[in-house]
Amino acid sequence: MLFAAPHVAVAINTPSGQRNAGPGILEVIVGHELVHALGHDKHNSHLMAQTMQKEMGDRAAQDRLRAGTIYLPPLSLSDESVRTLQSIWA
């Protein structure tokens, strides 16, 4: 059974002050954690990067994260991550 909080908020600091992160950032966080739940424990690149930089939009709906040269969303797994998941679930 899975229990989840009814509402999750992620705050980010912007030049105008702190505000809630947009849905794109939340999508990346959820995708990252879901891939961990599937058994991928290594942080290598793309969606599974250890460190991501926030790319703030003019409004929350335009927020994204950057892992190296990859902008998320859209969600993207590296070939290595795909192989790892295939080996776990094949």
Secondary structure, 3 states (H helix, E strand, C coil): CCCCCCCCCCEEEECCEEEECCHHHHHHHHHHHHHHHCCCCCCCCHHHCCCCEEECCCCHHHCEEEECCEEECCCCCCHHHHHHHHHHHC
